[in-house]
């Protein structure tokens, strides 16, 4: 596994272990002073390049990012991803079918 850069290390320090109190994006932005884009790209690198088990939940009032610690948390983190994939597939099919 590759060495984590400073941004990646900072995000890992900020993410709670477990789903009980996920850290919202806005809170991470406030703490770091970074843009949402920079945070999301860093989290993506942590997952894709470093295989860090980072999940996200989008249920208010407890939405945000967290480090997955068990299979139940993994399933909860996969739900919004599966929903996004289904929506993107639907949009892709519609755009492919549009006539000019």
C-alpha positions in Angstrom: 0.0 0.0 0.0 1.2 3.5 -0.9 2.2 6.0 1.7 -0.5 8.5 2.6 0.2 12.2 1.7 -0.6 15.0 4.1 -4.1 15.6 2.9 -4.9 11.9 3.1 -3.5 11.7 6.6 -5.5 14.7 7.7 -8.8 13.2 6.5 -8.1 9.9 8.1 -7.5 11.7 11.4 -10.8 13.5 11.1 -13.0 10.5 10.3 -14.6 8.7 13.2 -14.4 5.0 13.5 -17.9 3.6 13.1 -21.2 5.0 12.0 -22.5 6.3 15.3 -21.3 9.9 14.6 -20.4 10.4 11.0 -18.6 13.6 10.3 -20.5 15.9 7.8 -18.7 17.3 4.8 -19.4 20.9 6.0 -17.7 20.1 9.3 -14.6 18.8 7.5 -14.6 21.9 5.4 -14.8 24.1 8.4 -12.0 22.3 10.2 -9.6 22.0 7.2 -10.5 25.2 5.3 -10.6 23.0 2.1 -13.2 23.0 -0.6 -15.8 20.2 -0.8 -14.1 19.1 -4.1 -10.7 18.7 -2.4 -12.2 16.7 0.4 -14.2 14.4 -1.9 -11.1 13.9 -4.2 -9.0 13.0 -1.1 -11.6 10.6 0.2 -11.8 9.0 -3.3 -8.0 8.5 -3.3 -8.1 7.0 0.1 -10.7 4.5 -1.0 -9.5 3.7 -4.5 -5.7 3.9 -4.1 -5.3 3.0 -0.5 -8.3 0.7 0.0 -9.4 2.5 3.2 -12.9 1.5 4.3 -14.5 4.9 4.2 -18.3 5.1 4.0 -20.9 7.8 3.9 -24.4 8.1 5.0 -26.9 10.7 3.8 -29.6 10.5 6.5 -30.2 13.7 8.4 -29.4 14.6 11.1 -26.7 12.0 11.1 -25.1 12.3 7.7 -21.4 12.3 6.9 -18.3 10.2 6.4 -16.9 7.5 8.7 -14.5 4.6 8.8 -16.4 1.3 8.3 -15.8 -1.1 11.1 -18.2 -4.0 10.4 -20.4 -5.7 7.8 -23.5 -3.8 8.9 -21.8 -0.5 8.4 -20.5 -1.7 5.0 -24.0 -2.4 3.9 -25.3 0.9 5.0 -22.4 2.7 3.2 -23.2 0.7 0.0 -26.9 1.7 -0.1 -26.4 5.3 -1.4 -23.7 4.1 -3.9 -26.1 1.5 -5.4 -28.8 4.2 -5.6 -26.4 6.6 -7.4 -25.4 3.9 -9.9 -29.1 3.2 -10.7 -29.8 6.9 -11.2 -26.7 7.3 -13.4 -27.7 4.3 -15.5 -31.2 5.7 -16.0 -29.7 9.1 -17.1 -27.3 7.3 -19.4 -30.1 5.4 -21.1 -32.2 8.5 -21.6 -29.3 10.5 -23.1 -28.4 7.6 -25.4 -32.0 7.6 -26.6 -32.4 11.3 -27.3 -32.9 12.1 -30.9 -31.5 15.2 -32.5 
